[in-house]
Amino acid sequence: MKKFFFKSSALALMAGVFLTSCDPDIDTPAASSGEADFSTYVALGNSLTAGFQDGALYREGQLNSYPAILAEQFRNVGGGEFNQPLFAEGVSAGSPRMIAPNTFVVPPRLVLGPSTDCRNETSIGPVLSGPVGNLTVFAPLTGSTKYNNLGVPGARSFHLPANGYGSAAGNPFFARFATSATTSVLADAMAQNPTFFTLWIGNNDVLGYATAGGVDDQITPEATFEGSIKATLAQLTSNGAKGVVGNIPDVSKIPFFTTVPYNGLVLNAAQAQGLTAAYKPLNDAYKQAGIPYELKFAEGPNPFVIKENGVVRQLKAGEYVALTIPQDSLKCFGLGSQLPIADKHILSEEEVLNVRNATTSFNNILKAEADRLGLGYADFNTYLNKLSDGFSQNGVNYNSVLVTGNAFSLDGIHFTPRGAALVANEFIRVINDKYNARIPKVDETQYRTVRLP
C-alpha cells in the first residue's frame, strides 16, 4: 500500500488497554495441523504482509507482522523456521519520494509527538521520528537466506509474478532481499517448495487510485488482476500446497479517509455570512448555466469547498477527505473555504463508486479462485466493516478511529501490532475451519497499540 505522512491537529488520546486474561483450568483439545502441512510456510502480499506500520517498514513492525505471528502459532503444529528480511534496529523506511530527477528521499516512521500549528498551538499528533534518509537504506541484504515473508510494500497483483521486480528499476523493498535482480516474488516463494501459504494481495490495486483522489493513478484493469491472481495461485498450488487467500477491504473504511470529516469546516455566524456573500457571484453563474450546485454556509459545521473537474462545489456526505490534506492550510489559510481543496485530496462520490465496484469485482475473482482450488478464503472486507462499526473483545474496544481505535497505526492505513494479531487470528479461524486444524489463537492483548509519548 502507498504510504503518506502528515501532521494532525489535536487528537484526543487515550492509552491503549493492555489486559491479560485468566482462563479457568479446563481440558482443551490438543493442537493439530489437521489436513494441512505447515512445515514450510510462505506469505505473499504487500505492505500489510511485510509488517509496515506508522508510515514505514521497521524492525518492530516486521517482528509483529501477521505472518510472523502466524508462523509462531504454526510451531504448535509442526511449523518450521520462518525468516524475514529484517531491518536493523533503529532503521525505518517509508515509501521513497522523488524530489528531483533521480533524487529520492525516504521518510522515517511516524511517532506521536508535540507539534506546533499555524495558530501557535501545540498538541500531540503524528510527526516524523527523525530526518528523511535516502535510498541507501535499501542496501541489499548479504548471505544466502531465503525469506518466508515475501510481503513487499507497494506491490500490486501483477507485480508478484513479474520478473525483474527486484531490480534497480523495480521495487527497492524487494530489491534488498530478492535472490537475484531477475527473479520475481512468486519465483522466490516457489524456490522454497512451500507446503502452506497465505496470499493477501490486491489492496494496492484499488488503494493507489483512492489515496491519490483518482488523480495520477489508476485502478488495475480487471483482466490484468484476474490473470495475475490465476497465475500466482496456479504456481503456489502446483506442488500440492494448501493455503488461504485474503480478500480486499473497503478502503473507504480506514482512518486515512475517515479522520477528517467532510463537514469539518466550522464557522461562526459572521464567517458563514461572509462566505455566502463571497460565493454569490459563482452561485448566480451556476444558476444561469444550469449547473446544479449552490454553495451555502451556516453557523456550525459545513462541508468543505472543493474543486473537481473544473467545478467548485461543497463536499457531500459519503465523500472523503484524505489524511494527506495540509491541516495548517485548513486552519489558517482558507483551504476548504476561500480556497477549494484540490481533487487529489478528495475521494468523490464517483471515485468511491469506482473503488467499491472494483473491490467487489476483485473479491469475486479471489473467492472464485480460492473455491476452485479448494483453498481457505479470509473475508477481510467483512471483517473491516465489523471493525469500522466497532466491537469489544477481551475487555478492549476496537474500531477504526485513528490512535484510539487500537487497530490502526499512525499512517491511518496499516495495523498496529495489536491489529496484526487480530488479522492473524482471523487467518487462524479460517485455517481451522477449512483444514480441520486446531491451531491456537494468540492473545491479542499481549501486543501493543499506538505507543503514547
N, C-alpha and C positions, 0 to 999 in steps of 0.2 A: 504494500500500500504506500501511497505517497505520504510524505511527512511534512508538517508545517510548524512554524514557530511563531509565537505570538506573545504579547503582553496582555494580561487580563486586567479588568477593573477589579475593584474589591470583591472578593469572594467570601461568602460566609462559610468558614471552615469548621468542620467537625472532625475530631480524631476518629480514625477507623477503629472499629471494635475488634479486639483480638481476644477470643474466648477459647477455652478448651472445654471439651465435653467429658463427662464422667459417665461412661456406659455401665449398665449392670453386668455382672459376671454371668454371661449366658453362653450356651454352646452355639457356635456358628459353623456353617459348612466349611470344609477345608477349601482353600483356594484351588482353582483348577483352570487349565487352559482351554478346556472344552474341545472344540473341533479345530482350534487354531494352534499355530506354532509360532511362538514369539521369540525364537532364538536369535533371529536376525531381523530387527525392526528398522525400517527407514521411514522418515517423514518428509514428504514433499509439500511445498507450499510457498507462501510469500512471507512478508514481514511478521504476520501473526504466528506463523510456524517458527520463524527464526528466533522469536523472543524479543522483538523490537518493542520498546515502550518508552514513554516520555520523549518522543520525537527522535530516538536514536537507538542503535544497537549497542549494547554494552554487557559486560560480563554477568552482572546480577540478573538482568533480564533473560539472558541466554540460559543461565543455570536454572531459572524458574520458567522456562518455556513450557508450553503444554506437552510437547513431545518428550522433554526431559522428565516431566512428572509422570507421564505415561510409562516411559521406559523403567522408571524406578518401581512402579507398580507391577510391571511385567516380570520383574525379577522374582516375584512371588510365584510365578507360574512358568518358570524356565526361560525367562528373557535373558538375553546376553548383553554384551558390552554395548554401550551407546555413546558414541563420540560426537562432540560438537566443535565447530571451528571458533573457539572462544577468543574474545579479545582479551588483551592484558588488563589487569586491574587498573582502574583509573582512566581507561581509554573509552571513548564513546564516539560513535559515528552516525550522524544523521544523513539524509539524502544529499549528495553533492549538488551544489548550486552554482551555475555558471555566472560569473560576474564580468567576464570579458572573454573574447575568443581564446579558447584553450586554457582558460584560467578558472579554476573551480575552488570554492570554499566548502568546508564540511562542518556544519554546525554540531556542537556537542548536545548532550541531553538537556532536558528541562528539569528544573527543580523548583520547589516553592521558595520564594524569597521576597524581600521587600522591593517594591517598585514605586517610583515617584512619577505621577502623571502630569499632564499639562496644567492641571489646577494646583500643582504643588502639593497634592495629597498623596501620602504614602500608604500603600496597602500591601497585603500579601497576595501574590499571584505567581503564575508560571514565568520563570525567567531562565535564560541560558545559564548553564552551570559554569561557563568559562568562555574564553575566546574561541573563535572559529579556527579550525585547522585546515589542512589541505589533503590532497589525495594520498599522501604518504601513509596515512593511517590504514590504507588498504593494501599494504605491502603483503605479497603472497606468503602464506604460511610455509614453513620448511618441514621436511620429513615426508614420510610416505603414508601418513594416516589417512584412512578412508572415513569420511564423516557420515554418520547416520542421520543427523539433522541437516536436511538439504533445503531448508527454508531460505528463500532469497528475497530480501526486501525489494519491492518494485516489480517482482515477476508477475507476468500475466500467463494465461493458459497456454498460449503459443510459445512462450519462452522455454518451458520445461523441456520439450523435445528438440530445441533449436541448437544445432552445433555451433560452437564459437561464442556462446553466451558468456563464457568465462574469459574471453579475450580482452585485450586492452580497449577494444571498441564496444565491448559488451557491458556487462553489469559488474561494477567493482566489488560488490558484496560477494558475488560468486567467483570472481577472478581470484580473490585472495585464498580460496580453498579448493578450486576446481583442480582435477587431476591433470588437466592439460588445457592449453588455450583453444583447442579444437573440440573439446568434449561438450556434452550437454548435461543438464541437471539429471535428466532421465537416464542417460548412459552411466553416470557416476552412481546412480541408485542401483541399476541393474548389475553393475560390476560386483556388487556385494552379494548377489544371489539372495535377495530378501525373501524371508518366509512370511513376513507381515508388513503392511504399510498403512499409513494414513495419507490421504490426499485432500488437502484443503486449499483449493486454488479457484480463482475466478473473481475474487473481491476487486482486484485492481482492474479487471476488465470493464467494470462499471464505475468504480470509485474514482479513477483518474478523471473521467468526464465530470463526475459530480463535484469533486473538490475544486476543479477548475471552472465551475459555474457553466459548464458546457462550452467553454472558450478554449481554443488551442489544444483540445484533446477530444478523442472520440471513443465511444463505446465499441468494443471489439465486435466485428460482424458475427452474426450467429453461425454462419457456416464455418468460419475460422475457429470459433470456440468449440463447436461440435467436433470438428476434425481433430483438433488438438486433444480434447478430452478422450476421444476414442483411441487415438494413437497412444496416449500416455497409459491409459488403463489396459490396453491390449498388451503392452510391454510388461507392465507391472504384474499382470496375472499370467504371463506366458509360462512361468515355471511352477505354477500352482499356488502362488502366494495368495493369502487372503488379506482382506483389509477393509477399511472404512473410508467412505467418501463424504466430506463435509460440503454442505451447500452454502450459498451466498446470502448473507443477511441483508435486510433492507437498510442501506447505508444512511437513509434519512433519519434513522432512529438513534444514531450515535451522537455523543456530545459535540462533535465537530460541527454539527448542523443544528443542534437544539439548545446550545448555551446562550446565544444571542437571540432574543425573541424578535419576531417580525415586527412587533409593535413596541419596540424599545425606545422610541422617540418620545420622551416625557416632556411635556410643555406646560407652562403656566398659561393663564388666560391671555396675557398680553402677547406672549410668544406665538400662541395659536392664532390670534387675530392678525399679527404681523405677517406670518407665513401665508395665511389665507389670502391676504391682500397682495402679497408678492406674487402668488401664483395665479391671480385673477386673469391677467392677460393670456397666460397659457391656457387656462380653462376656457376662456372665450374663444381662443383659436381652435381648440379641440372641438368645442361645440359646433363651431361654424364648419369645420372639416368633417364632422360626423365621427370623430374619434371617441370611443366610449370610455373616456377616463375623465374624472374630475378630482383634483387634489384639494382636499379639505382637511382642516385640523381643528381639534378641540382641546380643551384643558384636560390633562392627564396623558395616558399612553396613546400614541399614534403610530400607525405603520410608517416605517422608513420610506424615504423617497429614493427611487432607483431609476436607472436608465437602461432600457433593454431594447435592442433593435431600433435604436434611434428615438424611442418614445420614453418620455419621462412620466412616471406614474408612482403610485404607492404600492407597497407590498400587500399581498393578500394572505389571509390565514392559510396555512398549508404550503407556503413558500418559505425558504430558509436563507438565513444569513450565515456565511461560513465563518469559522473561527479565525480566519486569516484577516478579517476586517481590521484596519488600523483604528484601534479603540480611542486613542488620543484624538484622532480626527473626528470621531463621532461625538466626543465630549466637548471639544473646544473649537473646532474649526468648521463646523457646519456640515460635515459629511452626513448624508442621510436626511438633511433638512434643506438648507440652501443649496448644497452641492449633492447631486444624485450619486448614489453608490453605483460603482461600475458593475457590469454584468458578471465579471469574473469572481465577484464575491457573493453572488446570489445564485441560489438554486430555484429557478422559477417553476411555475405550475407545469409548463410544458416539459421542462427538463426533469422534474420529479417523475412525471409520467413516463418519459423515456427510460429513466433509470429503473423504475419499477417494472415496466414491461420487459426490459432486458433481463432483469433479475429473475422474473418468473420464467422466461424462456430458457435461460441458462440453467436454472434449477430443475426444470423439466428434463433437460438433457442429462444432467448429473444423475437424477433419480432413475431415468430410463437405463442408463449405462450401469449403474450400481445394481439395479434389479436384474438386468440381463446377464451380468457376470456373477450374480449371487453374492454381492458384497454388502456390507453394512452401509447404512445411509444416516448421517447425523444431520438433523434438520436445525441448523443454527439460525435460519430465518425465523422460525417459530420461537426458538429459544431467546433470540434478541428481542422479539416482540414482548415476550414474557418479562425480560429484564427491563425493557422500557416502561412497562406498566408497574414494575416494582414487585418484589416478593421478599419474604423473610425466611431465613434458613439458619438453623443452629444459633438462633438468638441474634442474628445480624440482618439488617435491612440492606437490600441490594436494589439499585436502579441505575439508570443511565445518566445521572447527573454528574457533571464534571466535579472532581475532587471528593465530594461527599458520598457518591454513589457506591464506592468500594470496588467497582469492577473495572473502570476505565482509567488509564494513566493520563498524564497531563497533556498529551497531544490531542486528546479527545477522540482518538481512533483506535489505539491499541490498548491492550489489557494491562492491569496491574498484575503482580504475581498471584494475588488472590483471584483475579479474573481468569488468569491462565489455569488455575486449579479448578475453577468451575467448568471451564472448557474441557479439561482433561476428564473430569468426572462424567460429563455428557458423552464423550467418546467411550468411556468405560461402560456406561449404561448401554450404549448401542452394541458394543462388542459382546457384552454378557448376554444380551437378548438374541443377537444374531448367531453367535457361535457357541451357545450353551456353556459359556465360560463363567467362572466365579472369581473375577479379579476384584480385589478390594478397592473401594474408592478412597481418595485421600480426604483428610480433614482440612478443608479449605481455610479454616480459621487459623491454621498454623502458617499461612502465607500472608505477607504484608499487603496493605492497601497503599494509598498515596502516603508518602513519607512527609510528615509535617516538620517545619523548621524548628 
